Amino acid sequence: MIHDAQMDYYGTRLATCSSDRSVKIFDVRNGGQILIADLRGHEGPVWQVAWAHPMYGNILASCSYDRKVIIWREENGTWEKSHEHAGHDSSVNSVCWAPHDYGLILACGSSDGAISLLTYTGEGQWEVKKINNAHTIGCNAVSWAPAVVPGSLIDQPSGQKPNYIKRFASGGCDNLIKLWKEEEDGQWKEEQKLEAHSDWVRDVAWAPSIGLPTSTIASCSQDGRVFIWTCDDASGNTWSPKLLHKFNDVVWHVSWSITANILAVSGGDNKVTLWKESVDGQWVCISDVNKGQGSVSASVTEGQQNEQ
């Protein structure tokens, strides 16, 4: 069973990971699908893969039930294991690279309840910071906030370098979403707890931003519900949830389009649905993609034409 599939930055390569312990990379240019690498190193099902930004080279991270995170790097056309992180006591369920503005930083969420942050310090060395007991019983998902100061599109003083504050969201088996912020001393501190789900939070996705004042996070859960969380105040203290939809089965993943106006939702019913916020603030389903059939309803293409 394939657990995750991620396109690289340019959309020319696809990485997949599977229960068979493999990570595979395909060349998908011109509609083809040519296997270019079959990476072996994990000793259990591989749950997630994540591409780093290409300014750092061709780098892919993977995480597995075997408690390990592996960072793979391509050198002269050959993929090799570059680093292995074995600092967790249980399955590592999620990996997510920080915005490239911060350097090479990887957040990893584990069933042992901890989140580790791996920072590349040069010459093959990685520094590890660990947030113990981030989520009791386990962490299922991690997602970074964009490296954009909310509201900066409107009132960024010209010529000044923005004061980036590193933040990410995590979701866990305690039914909570937590927001984490890096303090000035480099330590990570819990900034917010977002409560609305009544069962395990399966995924969180912080929406991309161009610097508008509102920050947005999507979350989904074992309880079948998807929430859209928004924060309008610059301090980032007040988040309000809006129920996007209540599905009849577990919802495994949520994923934003690059412009953050469409949310893809995949659930236990083997369906992917696409959602968009209407003018009156309601979230509406604009498609229904049945697995394997790839049929997207006409309203999506119409919507795209209307936006052009």
For each residue, the residues with C-beta under 8 A, 3 or more apart:
1: 18 19 45
2: 5 16 17 18
3: 17 18 19 45 46 47 48
4: 16 17 46 47 48 49
5: 2 14 15 16 49
6: 14 15 49 50 51
7: 11 13 14 28 51
8: 11 12 13 14 15 51 54 58
9: 51 53 54
10: 13 54
11: 7 8 28
12: 8 27 28 29
13: 7 8 10 25 26 27 28 36
14: 5 6 7 8 25 26 28 33
15: 5 6 8 23 24 25 26 49 51 60
16: 2 4 5 23 24 26 49
17: 2 3 4 22 23 24 46 47 48 49 62
18: 1 2 3 21 22 23 24 45 46
19: 1 3 45 46
20:
21: 18 40 42 43 44 45 46 64 66
22: 17 18 38 39 40 42 46
23: 15 16 17 18 37 38 39 41 42 46 49 60 62 70 72
24: 15 16 17 18 35 37 38 39
25: 13 14 15 35 36 37 39 60 79
26: 13 14 15 16 33 34 35 36
27: 12 13 32 33 34 36
28: 7 11 12 13 14 31 32 33
29: 12 32
30:
31: 28
32: 27 28 29
33: 14 26 27 28
34: 26 27
35: 24 25 26 38
36: 13 25 26 27
37: 23 24 25 74 79
38: 22 23 24 35
39: 22 23 24 25 60 62 70 72 79 81
40: 21 22
41: 23 68 70 72 81 84
42: 21 22 23 45 46 62 64 66 68 70
43: 21 64 66 68
44: 21 64 65 66 91
45: 1 3 18 19 21 42 64 65
46: 3 4 17 18 19 21 22 23 42 49 62 63 64 65
47: 3 4 17 63 64 65 91 92 93 94
48: 3 4 17 62 63 93 94 95
49: 4 5 6 15 16 17 23 46 60 61 62 95
50: 6 60 61 62 95 96 97 106
51: 6 7 8 9 15 59 60 97
52: 56 57 59 60 61 97 100 104 106
53: 9 56 97 100
54: 8 9 10 57 58
55: 100
56: 52 53 59 100 104 120
57: 52 54 73 74
58: 8 54 73 74 79
59: 51 52 56 71 72 73 74 82 104
60: 15 23 25 39 49 50 51 52 71 72 73 79
61: 49 50 52 69 70 71 72 95 97 106
62: 17 23 39 42 46 48 49 50 69 70 72 95
63: 46 47 48 68 69 70 92 93 94 95 108
64: 21 42 43 44 45 46 47 67 68 69 70 91 92
65: 44 45 46 47 91
66: 21 42 43 44 91
67: 64 86 88 89 90 91 92 110
68: 41 42 43 63 64 84 85 86 88 92
69: 61 62 63 64 84 85 86 88 92 95 106 108 116 118
70: 23 39 41 42 61 62 63 64 81 83 84 85
71: 59 60 61 81 82 83 84 85 106 118 126
72: 23 39 41 59 60 61 62 79 80 81 82
73: 57 58 59 60 79 80 82
74: 37 57 58 59 77 78 79 80
75: 78 80
76:
77: 74
78: 74 75
79: 25 37 39 58 60 72 73 74
80: 72 73 74 75
81: 39 41 70 71 72 84
82: 59 71 72 73 124
83: 70 71 118 124 126
84: 41 68 69 70 71 81
85: 68 69 70 71 88 108 116 118 126 128
86: 67 68 69
87: 116 128 130
88: 67 68 69 85 91 92 108 110 111 112 114 116
89: 67 110 112 114
90: 67 110 111 112 138
91: 44 47 64 65 66 67 88 110 111
92: 47 63 64 67 68 69 88 95 108 109 110 111
93: 47 48 63 109 110 111 138 139 140 141
94: 47 48 63 107 108 109 139 140 141 142
95: 48 49 50 61 62 63 69 92 106 107 108 109 142
96: 50 106 107 142 143 144 168
97: 50 51 52 53 61 100 104 105 106 107 144
98: 102 103 104 105 106 107 144 147 166 168
99: 102 144 146 147
100: 52 53 55 56 97 103 147
101: 147 164
102: 98 99 105 147 164 166
103: 98 100 119 120
104: 52 56 59 97 98 119 120
105: 97 98 102 117 118 119 120 166
106: 50 52 61 69 71 95 96 97 98 117 118
107: 94 95 96 97 98 115 116 117 142 144 168 170
108: 63 69 85 88 92 94 95 115 116 117 118 142
109: 92 93 94 95 115 134 135 139 140 141 142 170 172
110: 67 88 89 90 91 92 93 113 114 115 116 138 139
111: 88 90 91 92 93 137 138 139 173
112: 88 89 90 138
113: 110 132 133 134 135 136 137 138 139 172
114: 88 89 110 130 131 132 133 134 139
115: 107 108 109 110 130 131 134 139 142 170 180
116: 69 85 87 88 107 108 110 128 129 130 131
117: 105 106 107 108 128 129 130 131 188
118: 69 71 83 85 105 106 108 126 127 128
119: 103 104 105 126 127 128 129
120: 56 103 104 105 125 126
121: 125 126 127
122: 125
123:
124: 82 83
125: 120 121 122
126: 71 83 85 118 119 120 121
127: 118 119 121
128: 85 87 116 117 118 119
129: 116 117 119 186 187 188
130: 87 114 115 116 117
131: 114 115 116 117 134 180 188
132: 113 114
133: 113 114 136
134: 109 113 114 115 131 139 170 172 178 180 190
135: 109 113 138 139 140 170 171 172 173 174 176 178
136: 113 133 172 173 174
137: 111 113 172 173 174
138: 90 93 110 111 112 113 135 172 173
139: 93 94 109 110 111 113 114 115 134 135 142 170 171 172 173
140: 93 94 109 135 171 172 173 200 201 202 203
141: 93 94 109 170 171 201 202 203 204
142: 94 95 96 107 108 109 115 139 168 169 170 204
143: 96 168 169 170 204 205 206 217
144: 96 97 98 99 107 166 167 168 169 206
145: 166 167 168 169 206 215
146: 99 206 207 208 209
147: 98 99 100 101 102 164
148: 152 162 209 210 211
149: 152 156 162 163 164 211
150: 209 211 212 213 214 215 231 234 236
151: 154 155 211 212 213 234
152: 148 149 155 156 162 211
153: 156 210 211 212
154: 151 211 212 213
155: 151 152
156: 149 152 153 160 162 211
157: 160
158:
159:
160: 156 157
161:
162: 148 149 152 156
163: 149
164: 101 102 147 149
165: 181 182
166: 98 102 105 144 145 181 182
167: 144 145 179 180 181 182 191 236
168: 96 98 107 142 143 144 145 179 180 206
169: 142 143 144 145 177 178 179 180 204 206 217
170: 107 109 115 134 135 139 141 142 143 177 178 180 204
171: 135 139 140 141 176 177 178 201 202 203 204 219 221
172: 109 113 134 135 136 137 138 139 140 175 176 178 200 201
173: 111 135 136 137 138 139 140 200 201
174: 135 136 137
175: 172 195 197 198 199 200 201 221
176: 135 171 172 193 194 195 197 201
177: 169 170 171 193 194 197 201 204 217 219 229
178: 134 135 169 170 171 172 190 192 193 194
179: 167 168 169 190 191 192 194 236 239
180: 115 131 134 167 168 169 170 188 189 190 191
181: 165 166 167 188 189 191
182: 165 166 167 186 187 188 189
183: 186 187 188 189
184:
185:
186: 129 182 183
187: 129 182 183
188: 117 129 131 180 181 182 183
189: 180 181 182 183
190: 134 178 179 180 193
191: 167 179 180 181 236
192: 178 179 236 237 239
193: 176 177 178 190
194: 176 177 178 179 217 219 229 239 241
195: 175 176
196: 219 225 227 241
197: 175 176 177 200 201 219 221 222 223 225 227
198: 175 221 223 225
199: 175 221 222 223
200: 140 172 173 175 197 221 222
201: 140 141 171 172 173 175 176 177 197 204 219 220 221 222
202: 140 141 171 220 221 222 250 251 252 253
203: 140 141 171 219 220 251 252 253 254
204: 141 142 143 169 170 171 177 201 217 218 219 254
205: 143 217 218 219 254 255 256 263
206: 143 144 145 146 168 169 215 216 217
207: 146 215 216 217 218 256 260
208: 146 256 258 259 260
209: 146 148 150 212 215 216 260
210: 148 153
211: 148 149 150 151 152 153 154 156
212: 150 151 153 154 209
213: 150 151 154 232 234
214: 150 230 231 232
215: 145 150 206 207 209 230 231 236
216: 206 207 209 228 229 230 231 260
217: 143 169 177 194 204 205 206 207 228 229 239
218: 204 205 207 226 227 228 229 244 254 256 263
219: 171 177 194 196 197 201 203 204 205 226 227 229 254
220: 201 202 203 225 226 227 251 252 253 254 265 267
221: 171 175 197 198 199 200 201 202 224 225 226 250 251
222: 197 199 200 201 202 250
223: 197 198 199
224: 221 246 247 248 249 250 251 267
225: 196 197 198 220 221 243 244 245 246 247 251
226: 218 219 220 221 243 244 245 247 251 254 263 265 275
227: 196 197 218 219 220 241 242 243 244
228: 216 217 218 241 242 244 263 277 283
229: 177 194 216 217 218 219 239 240 241 242
230: 214 215 216 239 240 242
231: 150 214 215 216 236 237 238 239 240
232: 213 214 238
233: 236 237 238
234: 150 151 213
235:
236: 150 167 179 191 192 215 231 233
237: 192 231 233
238: 231 232 233
239: 179 192 194 217 229 230 231
240: 229 230 231
241: 194 196 227 228 229
242: 227 228 229 230 281 283
243: 225 226 227 246
244: 218 225 226 227 228 263 265 275 283
245: 225 226 265 275 283 285
246: 224 225 243
247: 224 225 226 251 265 267 268 269
248: 224 269
249: 224 267 268 269
250: 202 221 222 224 267 268
251: 202 203 220 221 224 225 226 247 254 265 266 267 268
252: 202 203 220 266 267 268
253: 202 203 220 264 265 266
254: 203 204 205 218 219 220 226 251 263 264 265
255: 205 263 264 266
256: 205 207 208 218 260 262 263 264
257: 260 261 262 263 264
258: 208
259: 208 262
260: 207 208 209 216 256 257
261: 257 276 277
262: 256 257 259 274 275 276 286
263: 205 218 226 228 244 254 255 256 257 274 275 276 283
264: 253 254 255 256 257 272 273 274 275
265: 220 226 244 245 247 251 253 254 272 273 274 275
266: 251 252 253 255 271 272
267: 220 224 247 249 250 251 252 270 271 273
268: 247 249 250 251 252
269: 247 248 249
270: 267 290 291
271: 266 267 288 289 290 291
272: 264 265 266 289 291
273: 264 265 267 285 287 288 289
274: 262 263 264 265 285 286 287 289 296 300
275: 226 244 245 262 263 264 265 283 284 285 286
276: 261 262 263 283 284 286 303
277: 228 261 281 282 283 284
278: 281 282 283 284
279:
280:
281: 242 277 278
282: 277 278
283: 228 242 244 245 263 275 276 277 278
284: 275 276 277 278
285: 245 273 274 275 288
286: 262 274 275 276 297 299 300 303
287: 273 274 296 297 299 300
288: 271 273 285 295 297
289: 271 272 273 274 293 294 295 296
290: 270 271 293 294 295
291: 270 271 272
292:
293: 289 290
294: 289 290
295: 288 289 290
296: 274 287 289 300 301
297: 286 287 288 300
298: 301 302
299: 286 287 302 303
300: 274 286 287 296 297 303 304
301: 296 298 304 305
302: 298 299 305 306
303: 276 286 299 300 306 307
304: 300 301 307 308
305: 301 302 308
306: 302 303
307: 303 304
308: 304 305
